[in-house]
Amino acid sequence: MAGYHMLMILSEVDGEFAKPEGKVIVNYLKSAFPFRVDLDREVAELSALPKEDYFLHFNNSMNDFYEDSTEKERNDFLKLAVMMVKADKKITTEENKYLKELFFAWDSDHEE
């Protein structure tokens, strides 16, 4: 669910939820959860989250995802996050801030 939370926050930080972003999220859910998932609680939690708490919640989700994932899963998620942010054909300053946070937090995965 941490990945879902991060994608939803990324889709909302620019103040506009675009249909192409929604498609990326749906595809993520289908691939990450081949079984039926009840998102009511997750949607309620995210809907109640004040915008000023997005960054903190994003960081918490990012850390949860890191703890429960492999390096490959993190790399795949990073690519997906970039694809989702680019889905509406623009990357805002706010979206870029969140993407950078992901890349910097998981940077040790990219060192060779």
N, C-alpha and C positions, 0 to 999 in steps of 0.2 A: 504494500500500500504506500510505502514511502515514495516510490517512483511516481505513482499516480498523484500524490500530493505535490511533488515537485513540478510535474507537468502542468497541473491545474494552476498552481501559483504562477508559473512562467506564462501561462496563457492569459492571466488576469493582470499582471503587473503593468501592462501598458494601458490598462483601462478599457480594453476592447477584446472580447472573446470572438475570434474569427472562426468561421466554419472550417477552414482548412486545418486550423489548430485542433479543433474538435475531432477531426478525422484521424489525426496522428495519435491522439489520446485513446480513441476507440481501438485503433490498431494495436497500440501498446497493451491495452487491457486484454485483447484477444490473444496476443502472443504470450504475455506474462501469466495469464490466468486462463488456461484452457478449460477450466471448469467455471460454472456460473458463480459470480461474485455479487453479493448484495452491497451496493455502494451507498445505500441510504444514509448510514451513519457517517460515512466519509464525506458525502456531499453536505450533510448537516454541519459537520465540524468545520469544513472549509467555508461554508456560507456564513457561519457565525464569526469567522475570523476577521477582526478589523484589519484594514489594509496596512496599518502601521505595524502589525505583528507578522506580516508576510515573511519578512526577511528572517526573523527568528525561527519561525515555523519551517521555512525552507531549509535553514541550517540544521535544524533538528532532524528533518526528514532525510537530508543529505547524509548525516552521520548514521542514521538508522540503516539507510540503503547500503552504505559502505560496510557496515558491520555484517550485513547479511548477504553480501555479494562477492563474486569473484572479480578478478581484474578484468576479465573479458566482459562480464556483465556490466561493469562500470564503464568500460570503453564503449560498449554498444549503447548504453544509456546516454552517454555524452553525445554521441552522434545523433541519437534520437532527439535529444533536447535541442541541439542546434537546428536540426531539421524542423522541429515544431516551431521554434521561434522564427525561422525563415519562411514558414508556411504562408504567412500573410504578406510576403514580399517586402517586409521591412523589419529591421531590428532596432528597437528603441534603446535609449541610454539605460533605462531601467532594466530591460530584458538582458542587455549586455552585462550589467552589474551582476545579475544572478548567474549568468553563464560563466563569467569569470570566477565567481565564487566556487562553482563546481570544479572548474579546471584547476584552480589553485589548491583547493582542498584535496583533490585526488591526484595532484601532480606527481607524487612519488611513483604512481603507477606508470607514468610516461618516461621516467628516467631510464636511461640504458647505459 
